[in-house]
Amino acid sequence: MVMILQLARQLNLTSMRTKAKTPLAYKVVIAVLIWPALLLFRRRWRGRPNIPATGGFVVAANHVSNLDFLPVVHLLAIWAGPPKVLVKESLMRLPVVGWLLRGSGFIPVKRGTAQAASSLGKATKALEKGHCVLVYPEGTITKDPQLWPMRGRPGAVRLALDAGVPLIPLAHWGAQKLLPPSAKFPRLFPPTKVSIVVGPAVDLSDLAGLEDRAEAARLGTVRLMAAITALEAELRQAAPPTEPFNQFAKVEP
């Protein structure tokens, strides 16, 4: 209970980055969803100096479990203020959950439609206001057999380039033990150790002036996923595959 109250007090503070108070719905989200991270996870966080002290920035994280957003949002809420999160549009249509996500300022994404570009526009405005925007560049839980990061989508890099803000890689490991990708129910006890490391900003300076924006986003995404993979390898103390899993490869009939 003491830890929960401490977290609530921290989130009630006006954000040093945006000078805006935490929305009521977001406080509800924190109370209902994030505080269980205090009970379900034993945290090990590193890399706080890599979080920008002022201004907006994009955080790009690996994705290994349907519950890994709990420790990631928990860390960002403490270190950077409540982040804006790009989430699947279908979640916004769920009863109660949709209201909470919309009220928290989460940004719906419907890939493969005109709305996808609109989502990036909303995220860019949030960055211009000084918010942290969390993106899962793989777009889904990794399909790599050993749960290494796959090839990424270019949205996170496009956001960083368009808004002219830092792109921060983040890797975590352990949440998959609480809820494996194929599992329907979590393993609640004992608490799961989750390690998170925040890396230095990915250097995109040489890509900002490229006329071919698609090529700039592609090159930046390769760098981003390599940075996330290197951080995960550090956490796992293991060597990643020489080539990332290609989720975009066509399956032969």
KEFIMAR-361875 format. One record per residue: z, y, x of N, C-alpha, C in turn; residue number from 1. Coordinates in pm, 1 decimal, m for minus. Atoms other than C-alpha are relative to their C-alpha. Last residue first. Layout:
// KEFIMAR-361875
ATOM     n.c3     n.c2     n.c1    ca.c3    ca.c2    ca.c1     c.c3     c.c2     c.c1 lumkol
ATOM        Z        Y        X        Z        Y        X        Z        Y        X    NUM
...
END
This chain:
// KEFIMAR-361875
ATOM     n.c3     n.c2     n.c1    ca.c3    ca.c2    ca.c1     c.c3     c.c2     c.c1 lumkol
ATOM    m10.5     89.8    117.0  m5058.8  m2146.7    198.5     m9.8   m145.5     42.3    253
ATOM    124.0     73.5     26.4  m4990.4  m1957.8    525.6     18.6    m93.3   m118.5    252
ATOM    m21.9    145.8     m5.5  m4694.9  m1724.9    500.2   m129.4    m69.6    m35.8    251
ATOM     48.3     70.5    117.8  m4783.4  m1364.7    579.5     20.0   m150.5     19.5    250
ATOM    108.9     95.3    m26.2  m4568.5  m1202.4    845.4    m38.0    m73.2   m129.3    249
ATOM    123.3    m47.4     63.0  m4366.7   m906.6    722.8   m116.8    m93.9     21.6    248
ATOM    m10.5     17.4    145.1  m4023.8  m1058.8    788.8   m128.5     41.2    m73.1    247
ATOM     98.2    m86.7     66.2  m4110.0  m1100.9   1154.5      3.0    m24.8   m150.0    246
ATOM     59.1     67.9    115.2  m3798.9  m1241.0   1323.4    m91.7     98.0    m72.7    245
ATOM    m74.4      0.7    126.8  m3739.0  m1044.8   1640.5    m75.5    m74.8   m108.8    244
ATOM     73.4    m73.6    102.7  m3906.0  m1154.7   1964.6     78.6     m3.7   m129.8    243
ATOM     90.1    m90.3    m71.9  m3721.0  m1261.4   2280.3    m83.5     84.8    m94.9    242
ATOM    133.6     55.2    m23.3  m3440.6  m1405.3   2068.1    m89.7    102.3     69.3    241
ATOM     85.1      1.0    118.9  m3094.4  m1253.6   2117.8   m134.1    m65.4     29.6    240
ATOM    132.8    m54.5    m24.5  m2866.4  m1357.4   2406.5    m83.1     m6.6   m127.5    239
ATOM    106.2    100.2      5.2  m2499.5  m1402.9   2321.3   m133.5     69.5     22.0    238
ATOM      1.1     58.0   m135.4  m2172.4  m1219.8   2370.1   m100.8   m114.6      5.6    237
ATOM      2.6    145.4      9.6  m2162.6  m1172.9   1993.8     10.6    m68.3    136.1    236
ATOM   m109.8     47.8     85.0  m2055.7   m809.5   2005.1      9.5   m151.9      2.4    235
ATOM   m126.0    m34.8    m66.7  m2279.1   m724.2   2300.7    119.2    m52.1    m79.5    234
ATOM    m13.2     95.9   m109.9  m2570.7   m909.8   2141.3    128.9     23.9     77.1    233
ATOM    m47.3    125.7     59.2  m2511.1   m703.9   1826.9     18.2   m106.8    107.1    232
ATOM   m140.4    m17.8     37.4  m2535.1   m382.9   2029.4     57.0   m128.4    m59.4    231
ATOM    m77.4     m2.0   m124.5  m2857.3   m500.7   2193.4    148.7     16.5    m28.9    230
ATOM     m8.4    137.0    m50.1  m3000.9   m593.3   1853.0     83.2     m7.0    127.5    229
ATOM    m93.9     71.5     86.6  m2919.8   m249.3   1711.1     20.0   m142.2     51.4    228
ATOM   m133.7    m53.5    m25.9  m3090.0    m80.8   2008.3    105.4    m73.0    m82.5    227
ATOM    m41.4     49.8   m131.4  m3396.1   m306.9   1985.8    140.6     47.3     33.2    226
ATOM    m40.9    138.6     19.4  m3415.1   m235.4   1611.4     41.5    m63.4    133.0    225
ATOM   m122.6      7.6     79.5  m3416.1    138.4   1680.8     48.7   m143.8    m11.2    224
ATOM   m112.9    m41.4    m84.4  m3671.0    122.0   1961.6    132.5    m16.5    m74.5    223
ATOM    m13.3    104.2   m102.3  m3916.2    m78.4   1747.0    119.8     32.2     89.2    222
ATOM    m67.7    113.1     63.7  m3848.8    163.0   1461.3     17.6   m115.7     96.9    221
ATOM   m142.8    m27.8      9.6  m3932.1    461.1   1680.2     77.6   m115.3    m59.5    220
ATOM    m55.7      7.7   m134.5  m4268.9    313.1   1772.1    150.8     23.1     m1.9    219
ATOM      7.0    139.4    m45.6  m4353.3    247.8   1408.3     65.2    m15.2    137.4    218
ATOM   m104.2     75.0     69.5  m4230.4    588.9   1290.2      1.9   m144.8     46.3    217
ATOM   m129.6    m45.5    m51.5  m4438.7    765.1   1556.0    113.3    m78.9    m63.6    216
ATOM    m16.4     62.1   m131.6  m4740.2    551.2   1462.6    133.5     41.7     61.4    215
ATOM    m21.6    143.6     21.6  m4702.9    646.6   1096.3     23.4    m70.6    133.3    214
ATOM   m139.3     20.7     39.7  m4656.3   1011.6   1187.8     30.6   m147.7    m22.1    213
ATOM      3.5    123.4     79.0  m4984.1   1027.0   1380.9    144.1    m37.5    m36.0    212
ATOM     70.3    m30.5    125.1  m4966.1   1389.9   1492.8     m4.3   m121.8    m91.5    211
ATOM    120.3     79.9     23.9  m4700.7   1306.3   1752.7    m63.3     35.5   m134.6    210
ATOM    122.1    m80.4      2.9  m4463.0   1594.0   1823.2   m127.0    m77.8    m26.3    209
ATOM     m8.1   m107.0    100.0  m4135.7   1423.3   1727.3   m130.2     78.2    m11.5    208
ATOM     76.3     36.4    119.7  m4222.8   1103.9   1913.2     m8.0    113.9   m101.2    207
ATOM    141.9      5.2    m33.5  m4121.5   1210.2   2265.0    m87.2    m32.7   m120.0    206
ATOM     51.4   m131.6    m37.9  m3779.6   1324.0   2142.0   m149.4     m0.8     28.8    205
ATOM    126.5    m15.2     71.5  m3704.0   1001.3   1955.0    m72.8    127.2     43.0    204
ATOM     81.1   m112.4    m46.8  m3419.2    884.7   2180.2   m135.3     m0.1    m70.6    203
ATOM    128.8     48.4    m49.9  m3194.7    653.0   1979.4    m85.7    121.0     36.2    202
ATOM    120.1    m29.3     77.2  m2850.6    807.8   1943.6   m125.2    m54.9     67.7    201
ATOM     53.7   m134.8    m17.9  m2566.3    636.3   2129.6   m129.3     17.6    m77.8    200
ATOM     66.4    m29.6   m126.1  m2421.6    316.8   1983.4    m45.0    143.9     10.1    199
ATOM     95.3   m107.7     23.7  m2163.7    250.4   1715.0    m60.3     38.7    134.4    198
ATOM     20.9    m90.2   m112.9  m1987.5    m85.0   1750.6   m109.0    100.3    m38.1    197
ATOM    106.5    m99.4     19.8  m1835.3   m283.8   1468.4     m9.4     84.8    125.2    196
ATOM     14.8    m94.4   m109.9  m1629.5   m602.8   1492.2   m117.8     91.0    m28.1    195
ATOM    130.5    m64.6     m3.7  m1521.5   m783.7   1178.0     m0.7    103.0    111.5    194
ATOM     14.8   m101.1   m103.9  m1234.4  m1033.8   1189.6   m142.7     54.0     m1.2    193
ATOM    110.5     21.1    m92.8  m1199.2  m1210.4    856.4     m6.2    112.6    103.1    192
ATOM     86.4   m116.6    m19.6   m865.9  m1213.5    675.2   m101.9    m24.2    110.4    191
ATOM    m73.5   m116.5    m49.4   m738.1  m1569.9    612.2    m93.8    118.9     17.6    190
ATOM   m110.9     16.9    m94.0   m818.6  m1604.4    334.3    m38.8   m103.5    106.2    189
ATOM    m90.9   m114.1     m2.6  m1079.5  m1455.4    102.3    110.7    m12.0    103.8    188
ATOM   m118.1     69.2    m50.4  m1374.9  m1688.8    156.9    104.3    107.5     28.1    187
ATOM    m54.2    m27.0   m133.7  m1634.2  m1517.3    m57.6    117.6    m89.2     34.7    186
ATOM   m138.6    m43.1      6.9  m1822.8  m1670.4   m351.1     55.4     21.0    140.6    185
ATOM    m21.7    m77.4    121.5  m2197.2  m1706.0   m406.3    140.5     56.3     m7.8    184
ATOM   m118.3     31.6     81.7  m2289.1  m1820.8    m56.6      9.5     90.2   m123.3    183
ATOM     36.0     93.5    107.4  m2640.9  m1816.0     93.9    115.5    m29.1    m95.3    182
ATOM    115.6    m43.7     79.5  m2596.2  m1503.0    306.5    m31.3    m89.2   m118.2    181
ATOM    127.5     33.4    m62.2  m2245.6  m1607.2    417.6   m117.2     38.9    m89.6    180
ATOM     98.5     38.3    101.6  m1956.2  m1419.9    253.4   m133.4    m27.1     69.4    179
ATOM    m63.5    m21.9    130.2  m1639.9  m1379.4    458.0    m92.0    m42.7   m112.7    178
ATOM    m98.6    108.3     14.3  m1794.7  m1538.9    766.3     75.8     13.3   m132.0    177
ATOM     69.4    119.6     49.4  m2103.4  m1318.4    729.4     94.4   m118.4    m13.7    176
ATOM     m1.0     m2.5    146.6  m1873.7  m1015.5    763.7    m67.5   m122.6    m59.2    175
ATOM   m118.4     61.8     56.7  m1811.3  m1110.2   1127.2      0.1     m5.4   m151.5    174
ATOM      4.5    146.5     m1.8  m2053.1   m901.7   1330.4    131.7    m52.4    m55.4    173
ATOM   m126.5     62.4     38.5  m2142.0   m534.0   1317.5    m18.1   m150.7      0.2    172
ATOM      4.7    145.4     15.7  m2410.3   m318.2   1473.9    138.5    m51.5    m35.3    171
ATOM   m130.9     61.2     22.3  m2468.8     54.7   1440.4    m19.4   m149.7    m17.4    170
ATOM     m1.0    143.9     29.0  m2762.8    259.0   1568.3    143.4    m52.0    m13.4    169
ATOM   m110.2     73.0    m63.0  m2743.1    639.4   1534.8     m7.0   m148.6    m36.2    168
ATOM     10.1    133.4     59.4  m3055.7    845.0   1464.6     96.7    m89.7     75.4    167
ATOM    m20.1    120.4    m80.4  m2982.0   1210.2   1541.1    m12.8   m128.0    m82.9    166
ATOM   m141.6     32.1    m19.5  m3134.2   1481.3   1317.4     12.9   m125.4     85.9    165
ATOM    m37.9    m44.6   m133.2  m3471.5   1657.0   1306.2    145.8    m25.2     31.5    164
ATOM   m114.1    m91.4      9.2  m3499.2   1618.0    929.8     42.4     53.5    136.4    163
ATOM     30.8   m107.3     95.3  m3850.0   1470.1    938.9    111.7    103.5     m6.7    162
ATOM    104.6    m87.0    m52.7  m3784.9   1270.2   1257.2    m25.6    118.9    m92.9    161
ATOM    m51.8    m69.9   m117.9  m3450.5   1126.2   1143.5   m102.8     98.5     54.8    160
ATOM   m104.2    m94.8     40.5  m3580.6   1040.7    798.1     46.8     83.1    118.5    159
ATOM     66.7   m111.3     67.9  m3897.7    884.9    933.7    101.0    105.7    m42.6    158
ATOM     60.2    m83.9   m104.0  m3690.6    675.5   1174.1    m70.7    119.7    m62.4    157
ATOM   m107.9    m65.7    m72.7  m3472.2    541.1    892.0    m55.4     95.0    106.1    156
ATOM    m66.1   m107.8     74.2  m3771.0    470.9    667.6    105.3     75.4     78.9    155
ATOM      0.0   m127.8    m72.0  m3979.9    275.9    922.1     81.2    111.6    m65.2    154
ATOM     88.8    m90.6     72.6  m3895.7    m79.5    807.4     16.3    140.3     58.9    153
ATOM    m48.1    m96.7     96.8  m3735.1   m307.3   1061.0   m110.2     73.4    m73.3    152
ATOM     78.0   m122.5    m12.6  m3825.2   m627.1   1239.5     41.5     95.3   m111.8    151
ATOM    143.6     23.2     14.4  m3541.9   m872.0   1202.4    m75.0    126.6     40.7    150
ATOM     81.0    m98.1     74.2  m3185.8   m839.9   1330.2   m148.0    m35.7     m0.7    149
ATOM     34.0   m114.7    m82.7  m3020.8  m1164.6   1448.3    m82.9     98.5    m82.0    148
ATOM    m48.0   m128.5     52.7  m2869.5  m1385.8   1179.5    m18.9    117.4     95.6    147
ATOM   m125.9    m26.6    m69.8  m2918.0  m1715.1   1369.8     57.1    137.6    m35.0    146
ATOM    m91.1    115.6     12.6  m3184.8  m1842.8   1127.0    136.3     21.8     65.8    145
ATOM     m3.0     71.3   m126.7  m3341.4  m1492.6   1106.0    101.0   m114.5     m9.7    144
ATOM     45.1    137.4     22.6  m3374.5  m1407.4    738.7     m9.0    m78.2    130.5    143
ATOM     90.1     61.8    m96.4  m3172.4  m1090.2    775.0    m32.4   m144.5    m36.3    142
ATOM    m74.7     81.7    m95.9  m3016.6   m953.1    459.2    m97.9    m72.4     91.6    141
ATOM    m60.4    116.8     63.1  m3252.9   m701.1    302.1     81.9    m74.0    105.3    140
ATOM     26.2     m2.3    143.2  m3422.4   m369.2    373.6     61.4   m114.4    m77.0    139
ATOM     64.7    127.0     33.3  m3436.4   m438.3    747.3    m31.3     m9.6   m148.9    138
ATOM    144.8     m1.5    m24.0  m3371.8    m68.6    808.0    m71.7   m131.3    m26.7    137
ATOM     17.6    135.1    m53.5  m3030.2    m74.0    637.1   m149.9    m18.1     24.2    136
ATOM    120.8     75.1     34.1  m2977.6    300.2    598.0      9.0   m139.6     61.3    135
ATOM      0.1    137.9    m47.6  m2661.6    512.1    590.5   m123.2    m74.0    m51.4    134
ATOM     77.9     86.8     88.6  m2698.7    889.2    553.7     m7.7   m138.9     63.1    133
ATOM     40.1    123.8    m66.5  m2431.8   1113.7    708.6    m72.9    m85.1   m103.0    132
ATOM    m55.5    131.4     32.6  m2423.7   1449.2    537.0    m44.1   m105.9     99.5    131
ATOM    m99.1     44.7    m96.3  m2485.2   1790.8    690.2     62.1   m134.3    m26.7    130
ATOM   m130.4    m53.6     41.0  m2663.2   1968.0    404.7    112.8    m46.8     91.5    129
ATOM      3.4   m144.2    m23.6  m2997.1   1909.3    578.9    131.5     66.9    m38.9    128
ATOM    m14.8    m22.0   m144.0  m2913.0   1538.8    590.6      3.4    148.5     32.0    127
ATOM   m139.3     30.2    m32.8  m2858.7   1530.9    214.4     26.5     23.3    148.6    126
ATOM    m81.5   m112.8     47.3  m3192.1   1707.5    164.5    148.0    m22.1     31.3    125
ATOM     22.4   m111.3    m92.6  m3361.5   1445.5    381.5     82.1    121.6    m40.0    124
ATOM    m80.3     27.3   m119.4  m3203.4   1167.3    174.5    m15.2    112.6    102.1    123
ATOM   m140.7    m24.8     35.2  m3342.8   1318.5   m143.5     90.8    m21.8    120.9    122
ATOM    m16.5   m143.2     18.2  m3690.2   1335.5     11.5    143.6     36.9    m33.3    121
ATOM     m9.3    m58.5   m133.6  m3660.7    978.7    138.7     17.6    150.5     m8.1    120
ATOM   m131.2     35.8    m53.8  m3585.2    868.2   m215.7     19.7     59.3    138.7    119
ATOM    m97.2    m91.4     60.1  m3888.0   1056.0   m345.6    139.8    m26.6     53.6    118
ATOM     14.8   m127.5    m70.4  m4108.3    865.6   m100.5     98.9    102.7    m54.3    117
ATOM    m51.4     20.4   m135.1  m3971.7    537.1   m239.7     m9.1    128.7     80.3    116
ATOM   m141.1    m39.5     m2.8  m4024.9    662.0   m594.5     59.4    m16.4    139.5    115
ATOM     m3.8   m142.4    m33.7  m4401.4    642.5   m542.2    143.5     48.5     11.1    114
ATOM     36.9    m88.5    109.5  m4360.4    264.1   m539.5      3.2    144.5     48.9    113
ATOM    134.1     30.1     46.4  m4351.8    m15.9   m280.7    m45.7     86.0   m115.7    112
ATOM    104.9     16.6    m99.4  m3976.7     m3.5   m233.9   m134.2    m32.5    m65.3    111
ATOM     84.1    101.2     63.5  m3756.7    128.0   m511.0   m122.3    m16.3     87.8    110
ATOM    127.0     24.5    m66.3  m3475.3    314.4   m336.4    m72.2   m111.2    m74.2    109
ATOM     72.4    122.8     35.9  m3177.7    470.3   m513.0   m133.7     m9.5     71.5    108
ATOM    140.8    m30.8     20.7  m2970.2    730.4   m324.2    m76.3   m127.7    m31.4    107
ATOM     83.1     99.6    m66.2  m2591.3    718.9   m344.1   m145.2     20.7    m43.7    106
ATOM    110.0    m58.8    m74.2  m2440.4   1048.4   m455.8    m82.6   m100.2     77.1    105
ATOM    m36.0     m8.7   m140.6  m2107.3    899.8   m549.1   m109.8     64.3     83.3    104
ATOM   m100.4   m104.4    m16.4  m2168.3    975.1   m914.7     42.9     19.2    143.1    103
ATOM     65.0   m129.4     23.0  m2488.1    772.5   m903.9     97.8    114.4     22.2    102
ATOM     91.6    m26.2   m110.4  m2312.8    477.2   m741.7    m68.9    134.7    m16.2    101
ATOM    m75.9    m26.6   m121.4  m2019.4    488.4   m981.8    m91.9     36.7    115.6    100
ATOM    m64.9   m131.5     15.1  m2241.2    518.3  m1285.9     75.0     37.6    125.9     99
ATOM    102.2   m103.1    m11.3  m2458.4    228.9  m1167.7     58.5    139.0    m10.5     98
ATOM     37.0     m9.1   m141.1  m2153.5      8.7  m1110.6   m102.9    110.2     20.9     97
ATOM   m116.0    m42.3    m78.2  m2029.2     88.6  m1462.2    m36.6     17.7    147.2     96
ATOM   m109.4    m71.0     67.0  m2321.3    m94.7  m1623.6    114.7     27.6     96.6     95
ATOM   m108.9     86.1     44.8  m2600.7   m189.9  m1381.8    107.7     81.7    m71.6     94
ATOM     13.2     26.7    143.2  m2908.9     32.0  m1371.1    108.3    m91.5    m53.6     93
ATOM    m30.5   m121.0     75.3  m2826.4    190.6  m1034.9     m5.1    m23.0   m150.9     92
ATOM   m145.4    m12.5     10.1  m2811.6   m153.5   m875.5     39.8    120.7    m83.7     91
ATOM    m47.8     87.8    106.9  m3182.1   m205.4   m955.3    151.9     10.7    m17.8     90
ATOM      4.4    m71.1    128.1  m3272.8     97.2   m742.3     57.7    m83.8   m112.9     89
ATOM    105.7     48.7     88.3  m3164.0    m83.0   m426.3     10.1     67.3   m136.8     88
ATOM    m26.4    129.3     63.5  m2932.7    132.8   m218.0   m117.7    m38.7    m88.9     87
ATOM    120.8     40.4     70.0  m2968.5    419.4     32.1     21.4   m141.2    m54.0     86
ATOM     53.2    133.1    m29.8  m2615.3    529.0    115.1   m127.0    m24.2    m80.0     85
ATOM     98.4     25.3    104.3  m2480.8    883.8    141.9    m70.5   m130.5     37.2     84
ATOM    144.7     m6.2    m23.7  m2182.3    864.7    370.5    m80.3     m9.2   m128.9     83
ATOM     72.1     96.5     84.3  m1820.6    956.3    289.4   m151.2     11.5     17.7     82
ATOM      0.9    m43.6    139.3  m1684.9   1155.5    585.4    m85.6    m95.1    m81.3     81
ATOM    102.5   m101.6     24.2  m1779.9   1096.0    947.6      5.8     62.2   m138.2     80
ATOM     47.8    m68.7   m120.1  m1513.7    880.4   1114.6    m92.6    117.1    m29.6     79
ATOM   m109.6    m48.2    m83.6  m1307.5    765.7    817.0    m51.5     88.0    113.3     78
ATOM    m82.0    m89.5     81.9  m1585.4    734.9    559.7    113.6     60.4     81.6     77
ATOM     65.7   m130.1      8.0  m1815.3    593.5    829.2     81.7     99.5    m81.8     76
ATOM      1.1    m68.4   m129.9  m1574.8    312.2    914.9    m59.2    140.1    m12.2     75
ATOM   m139.4    m29.9    m34.7  m1509.7    215.6    551.7      3.9     77.9    131.7     74
ATOM    m31.3   m124.6     71.8  m1881.8    239.1    473.8    143.2     42.9     28.6     73
ATOM     83.6   m106.6    m55.4  m1945.9    m20.1    746.9     29.7    133.6    m68.2     72
ATOM    m52.4    m51.9   m125.5  m1647.7   m242.1    658.8    m82.5    115.1     56.5     71
ATOM   m141.2    m38.3     10.2  m1749.8   m268.1    292.7     55.3     51.7    132.2     70
ATOM    m10.9   m144.4     21.7  m2127.6   m260.6    344.7    145.5     44.6     m5.6     69
ATOM    m21.1    m70.9   m126.5  m2101.3   m607.0    500.7      3.9    151.4    m16.1     68
ATOM   m124.5    m76.5     m4.6  m2036.9   m760.9    160.4     16.5     80.7    128.3     67
ATOM     m3.4    m92.4    113.6  m2386.1   m885.5     76.0    127.7     83.7     m3.2     66
ATOM    m77.1     49.2    114.2  m2395.2  m1032.8    424.6     m6.6    102.5   m112.5     65
ATOM    m23.4    144.2    m10.0  m2587.4  m1009.1    753.6     70.9    m59.4   m121.5     64
ATOM    m39.3     45.3    134.5  m2748.0   m661.4    751.0     12.7   m152.5      1.6     63
ATOM     50.2    134.2     29.5  m2790.6   m457.6   1069.0     59.7    m48.9   m131.4     62
ATOM    m85.4    116.3    m26.5  m2713.0    m86.8   1058.0    m72.9   m130.9    m26.9     61
ATOM     77.8    119.4     33.8  m2899.2    244.4   1081.2     77.5   m123.3     44.5     60
ATOM    m56.2    121.3    m58.9  m2692.4    564.2   1072.0    m83.0   m118.5    m49.1     59
ATOM     32.8    128.0     62.7  m2882.3    887.0   1008.3     69.3   m110.9     76.9     58
ATOM     55.9    102.2    m86.5  m2736.0   1226.1   1100.4    m23.8   m127.0    m80.3     57
ATOM     38.6    126.9     58.8  m2629.4   1552.1    943.6    m54.3    m97.1    103.2     56
ATOM    136.9     18.4     44.6  m2449.8   1828.0   1125.0    m27.5   m137.9    m55.5     55
ATOM     46.3    m91.5    104.7  m2130.3   1838.0   1327.1   m142.4    m36.4    m39.1     54
ATOM   m114.7    m75.3     50.8  m1921.4   1606.1   1545.4    m38.9     93.1   m113.7     53
ATOM     12.1   m145.2    m18.0  m2202.4   1355.1   1593.9    115.6     74.8    m65.5     52
ATOM     17.3    m63.8    130.4  m2072.0    993.9   1596.4     m9.8    150.6     22.0     51
ATOM    143.4     m7.5     30.0  m2130.2    852.1   1946.8    m28.9     55.2   m139.2     50
ATOM     61.9   m117.0    m64.0  m1772.1    938.3   2049.3   m149.9     13.6    m28.0     49
ATOM    m17.0   m124.2     76.3  m1654.0    686.9   1782.1    m61.3    121.8     69.6     48
ATOM    114.6    m89.7     m3.7  m1808.5    394.4   1965.5     15.5    129.7    m74.7     47
ATOM     23.9    m67.8   m127.6  m1576.1    103.2   1896.0   m118.4     95.1    m14.6     46
ATOM    102.9   m103.5     m1.8  m1417.0    m52.0   1588.4    m11.8     60.0    138.6     45
ATOM      8.4    m33.8   m141.7  m1227.3   m380.1   1562.3   m118.0     95.5     14.2     44
ATOM    104.3    m83.3    m57.2  m1118.7   m446.5   1206.4     15.2     18.7    151.0     43
ATOM    m74.0    m49.6   m116.3   m930.1   m735.7   1057.3   m100.8     76.6     84.0     42
ATOM     53.8     m3.7   m135.1  m1104.4   m768.5    723.4    105.5     42.4    100.2     41
ATOM     88.5    113.8    m26.7  m1008.4   m880.2    374.3    m46.1     m7.0    144.2     40
ATOM    m67.6    127.5     22.4   m701.9   m661.2    315.4    m84.5   m119.4     44.6     39
ATOM   m125.5     m1.3    m74.3   m815.6   m327.7    455.4     70.7   m134.9     m8.8     38
ATOM     33.6     24.1   m140.7  m1168.0   m402.7    337.4    125.6     m1.4     86.2     37
ATOM    m14.1    142.8    m33.0  m1016.7   m434.2     m9.6    m37.2    m32.5    144.2     36
ATOM   m134.2     37.7    m46.3   m972.2    m55.7     11.9     16.2   m150.0     20.3     35
ATOM    m19.6    m11.6   m143.8  m1346.6     m2.9      3.7    138.6    m43.8     43.5     34
ATOM     76.9     86.7    m88.9  m1432.5   m140.6   m337.6     41.8      5.5    145.9     33
ATOM     31.4    129.9     58.5  m1210.9    m10.9   m616.5    m62.0    m96.9    101.4     32
ATOM   m120.2     66.5     50.6  m1032.6    280.2   m447.2    m29.4   m142.5    m44.9     31
ATOM    m87.2     31.5   m112.8  m1332.4    383.2   m239.3    119.9    m81.3    m47.0     30
ATOM     65.6    105.0    m76.8  m1564.7    360.2   m538.1     88.6    m44.2    116.0     29
ATOM    m17.1    122.8     78.1  m1316.1    560.1   m746.0    m62.6   m117.5     74.8     28
ATOM   m139.8     38.7    m18.0  m1301.1    825.0   m473.9     29.4   m128.8    m76.6     27
ATOM     m7.4     63.1   m131.9  m1680.1    825.8   m479.4    143.1    m41.6     29.8     26
ATOM     52.6    136.3     10.3  m1677.9    886.3   m852.9      9.0    m72.1    133.5     25
ATOM    m96.7     86.2     67.9  m1448.5   1185.2   m802.3    m48.8   m144.3     m5.4     24
ATOM     15.1     12.5    145.5  m1687.3   1343.1   m552.1    101.1    m97.9    m58.4     23
ATOM     48.3    131.9     37.7  m1543.1   1405.5   m200.3    m11.5     m9.9   m152.0     22
ATOM   m101.3     98.1     34.4  m1502.3   1776.1   m143.5    m64.2   m131.4    m41.8     21
ATOM      3.6     38.4    141.6  m1775.1   1971.5     31.4    104.9   m106.3    m26.1     20
ATOM    m86.0    m93.1     72.6  m1743.2   2162.3    357.5     m0.3    m29.6   m149.8     19
ATOM     74.0    m60.0    110.6  m2038.5   1952.6    481.5     78.4    106.1    m75.3     18
ATOM    143.1     m8.5    m25.6  m1931.7   1832.9    828.5    m71.3     78.2   m109.4     17
ATOM     23.3    m98.5   m104.9  m1558.9   1900.4    821.4   m149.6     21.4     20.7     16
ATOM     75.9     46.1   m115.3  m1549.6   1713.5    491.3    m20.6    112.8     99.9     15
ATOM    133.2    m56.4      1.6  m1277.7   1843.5    262.5    m72.6    m42.1    126.9     14
ATOM     22.5   m118.5    m80.6   m984.7   1605.8    277.5   m142.9     49.0    m17.7     13
ATOM    m19.5   m116.8     83.3   m933.2   1366.0    m12.2    m28.1    129.2     75.7     12
ATOM    121.2    m25.4     75.6  m1087.0   1085.4    192.6     13.8    118.5    m93.9     11
ATOM    107.6    m37.4    m90.1   m810.9   1097.0    452.7   m126.3     35.9    m76.4     10
ATOM    m26.3   m135.1    m49.3   m540.3   1100.7    187.9   m112.1     47.0     91.7      9
ATOM     26.1    m95.1    107.2   m694.5    799.0     14.7     21.6    143.3     45.9      8
ATOM    143.8    m12.7     14.5   m704.7    603.5    340.7    m34.0    103.1   m106.0      7
ATOM     47.2    m72.4   m117.1   m336.2    673.3    403.7   m150.8     21.3     m8.4      6
ATOM    m31.7   m141.1     20.4   m251.2    570.8     49.2    m48.9     85.0    116.8      5
ATOM     86.8    m48.1    106.9   m432.8    239.5     99.0     23.3    148.7    m24.2      4
ATOM    133.9    m17.7    m55.2   m263.4    178.8    435.4    m94.9     57.5   m103.7      3
ATOM     m4.4   m115.8    m89.3     81.5    239.9    283.1   m138.9     27.8     56.8      2
ATOM      0.0   m119.7     81.8      0.0      0.0      0.0      0.0    125.7     85.9      1
END
